[in-house]
Amino acid sequence: MGEVLSVLDEAAQWLNTRGISQWPARFEAAWVEEAILRGETWLVTAGDKVAGTVTMDWSDPLWTDADAAGYVHRMAVRRWASGLGVCEFSTGQPMPHSSGPPSTCGWPA
């Protein structure tokens, strides 16, 4: 849980310094704990370093009209990993613009 919170807090701070108030300045453990326990939160790695985190929820109160859908929440990357293509976890294939080390998202948080 510590790595997830660290990545989210770093991304939130970066957003906040740019005047974007999408996320709180700091994430509370209680906000991510249930998703971690349900196995819906992953750490994204680049090489052997944690580069980001993503949560896939299977319901969302804002989208009640969808029958079978997944919702990506709390997707964030560390600033050093920006532009490395760490989102390839969704397909398992390198993104066309990726020039960094291979990234995977198979490591549960």
N, C-alpha and C positions, 0 to 999 in steps of 0.2 A: 504494500500500500504506500510505503514511503516514496518509492520511485514514481508511482503514478502521481501522487500529490506534488512531488518536486517538478515534474514535467509540466503539469497543469499550472502550478504557481508561476513558473518561468514564463509560460506562454501568456498567462493573465497579466503579468507585470509588463511584458512587451506590448501587449494591446493597450493597457492603461497608459503607458508612457506616450502612446500615439493618440490619446484622447478617445480611444474606443472602449466603451464601458460594457462590452458584451459579457464579460465574466467578472466575478468578484476579485478583489486584490489577492485574496488567498482562499483556497478551497478547504472546506472542513472535511475531515475524514468521513464523517457520517454521510456526506453527499455522494461518496464514491464506494463506500464499504459494501452496500447491498449488491451493486453491480459486480463488484469483485467476487463476492461470495457466490453469486449466481454463475460465475464463469463468463460474464459478458464484457469484461474489460481485459485488454491485452497490452503488453508492452511491445513496442516496435524497436527492433535492434538494427544497427548498422555496424557490421563487423561484430565486435564483442561489446559494444557500448549501447546503452539505452538511448534511443533517438527520439522516441515519442510514445504516445499512448492513444488508444481509441476504445470506445465503448459501443457495442452493438446492442441496442434495446429491441425487444420484440413487441413492444407496445409504446404508444405515445399519446398522452391525453389531447394533444392538439390535432392528431390525425386519426379520428375515430371511424372514418369511412373506409379505411383499407382493411381487407380481410386478412391477408397473409403478407406481412411486410416487416422488414427490419429497418431500424432507424439508427444512423450513425450519430453518436453524441460524444462530446468531449474529445474530439480529435485534436491532438496538439503535437508539435515537434519541438525539440530543443533548437535554439537559434543556430548552433553549429551544424545542425542537420538540415537546415532549410535549403531546398534545392537539390538534395541528394536523391530524391525519388523514393522517399520512405513510404509512400502510399502504394507501392507495388504489392503490399500484403494482400490487397483485395483480389488480385488476379494471380499472384505468384510469379508474374513476369516483370522484368525491368520496365520502367516507364521510359518512353523515348528520350526524355531530357535528362535522364539519370546519368551522372558521371561519377558518383561516389561508390562506396562499397556496397555489396548486396545487402538488402534490407529484408527482414522477415517479420511477421507478426504472429508467430506461432507460440509465443511465450506468455502463458497466462499470468496476469498480474498477481 
